[in-house]
């Protein structure tokens, strides 16, 4: 497997909103070769260098998810905005493409189940279970990507 970038998205002060960051850090612990980036939200400048990696994972809490949702993502030119509250992984890949950046070989959005976003709350059991499930799913994903390489 080539280089992997894991982008954990969230806010560690708001309960389950931290799930993306917690999951990304845990993944970096068990897969120390990955490059880790933790952010509150996606910003357009993050598009630069995405193609330097074979695999890019965007990991975030998803209030609508009932289980870990790991899906391929490609460039999306639909309603690109530079408002970071509305910038998606697909938009980031589209910005990279528009800048002439090579795409990563694989890009995935990973949505983690979440239910509580109150200030100061720890991860709920729902989110904590999602983090553990994500670690297993991503291990399988890496194994599959390595087999195809």
C-alpha positions in Angstrom: 0.0 0.0 0.0 1.3 3.5 -0.8 0.9 6.6 1.3 -2.3 7.2 3.1 -3.8 10.5 4.4 -6.5 10.4 7.0 -8.4 13.6 7.6 -10.3 13.6 10.9 -13.0 16.2 11.0 -14.8 17.6 14.0 -14.9 19.5 17.2 -13.5 17.9 20.3 -15.5 20.2 22.6 -18.9 19.0 21.3 -19.5 15.4 22.2 -19.9 13.1 19.2 -18.7 15.8 16.8 -15.2 14.6 18.0 -15.8 11.1 16.5 -13.9 11.9 13.3 -10.9 13.2 15.1 -10.9 10.3 17.7 -11.3 7.7 14.9 -8.5 9.3 12.8 -6.1 9.4 15.8 -6.9 5.8 16.7 -6.3 4.7 13.1 -2.9 6.5 13.1 -2.1 4.5 16.3 -2.8 1.1 14.7 -1.5 2.1 11.2 1.5 4.4 12.1 2.5 4.8 8.4 -0.6 6.9 7.7 -0.3 10.7 7.7 -2.8 12.3 10.1 -4.6 15.6 9.7 -7.2 16.7 12.2 -9.4 19.7 11.5 -12.5 21.5 12.6 -13.8 21.8 9.0 -12.5 21.4 5.5 -11.0 24.4 3.8 -10.1 25.0 0.2 -6.3 25.1 0.8 -6.5 21.4 1.8 -7.0 20.5 -1.8 -3.3 21.0 -2.5 -1.4 17.8 -2.1 -4.3 15.4 -1.9 -2.9 13.6 -5.0 0.4 13.0 -3.2 -1.4 10.1 -1.5 -2.6 6.8 -2.8 -5.5 6.7 -0.3 -7.3 9.7 1.3 -9.9 9.1 4.0 -12.2 11.9 5.2 -13.6 10.8 8.6 -16.5 12.7 10.2 -19.4 12.2 12.5 -22.8 11.8 10.7 -26.0 12.3 12.7 -27.9 10.4 10.0 -25.7 7.3 10.0 -26.9 4.2 11.9 -23.7 2.4 11.2 -20.3 3.2 9.8 -20.7 4.4 6.2 -17.5 4.1 4.1 -18.1 5.2 0.5 -15.9 6.2 -2.4 -15.9 9.9 -3.2 -14.9 11.7 -6.4 -14.7 15.3 -7.5 -18.1 17.1 -7.1 -18.6 20.4 -8.9 -22.2 20.6 -7.6 -22.6 23.9 -5.8 -18.9 24.4 -4.8 -18.7 26.9 -2.1 -15.7 28.4 -0.3 -17.7 28.6 2.9 -16.0 25.9 5.1 -19.2 25.0 6.8 -20.5 23.7 3.4 -17.3 22.3 1.8 -17.5 18.6 1.2 -14.7 16.0 0.4 -16.1 15.9 -3.2 -15.7 19.7 -3.4 -12.1 19.5 -2.1 -11.3 16.9 -4.8 -12.9 19.1 -7.5 -10.8 22.1 -6.3 -7.7 19.9 -6.5 -8.7 18.8 -10.0 -9.3 22.4 -11.1 -5.8 23.3 -9.8 -4.3 20.5 -12.0 -3.5 18.3 -9.0 -3.4 14.6 -9.7 -6.2 12.7 -7.9 -5.5 10.2 -5.1 -5.8 6.6 -6.3 -8.6 6.1 -3.8 -10.7 8.6 -1.8 -13.3 7.6 0.7 -15.8 9.5 3.0 -16.3 7.7 6.3 -19.4 8.7 8.2 -19.5 7.7 11.9 -22.8 7.3 13.7 -23.4 10.2 16.2 -26.2 11.3 18.4 -25.0 13.9 20.9 -23.3 17.2 20.0 -23.6 19.0 23.4 -20.7 21.1 24.7 -18.4 19.1 27.0 -20.0 15.7 26.5 -17.7 12.7 25.9 -18.3 10.4 23.0 -21.6 8.6 23.3 -21.6 4.8 23.2 -23.1 5.0 19.7 -20.1 7.1 18.5 -17.5 5.0 20.4 -18.9 1.8 18.9 -18.7 3.5 15.5 -15.0 4.3 16.0 -14.3 0.7 16.8 -16.3 -0.5 13.8 -14.5 2.0 11.5 -11.1 0.6 12.6 -12.2 -2.9 11.4 -13.7 -1.6 8.2 -10.7 0.5 7.3 -8.3 -2.4 8.0 -10.3 -4.4 5.4 -10.2 -1.5 3.0 -6.4 -1.2 3.3 -6.0 -4.9 2.8 -8.1 -4.8 -0.3 -6.2 -1.8 -1.7 -2.9 -3.5 -1.0 -4.1 -6.6 -2.9 -5.0 -4.5 -5.9 -1.7 -2.6 -5.9 
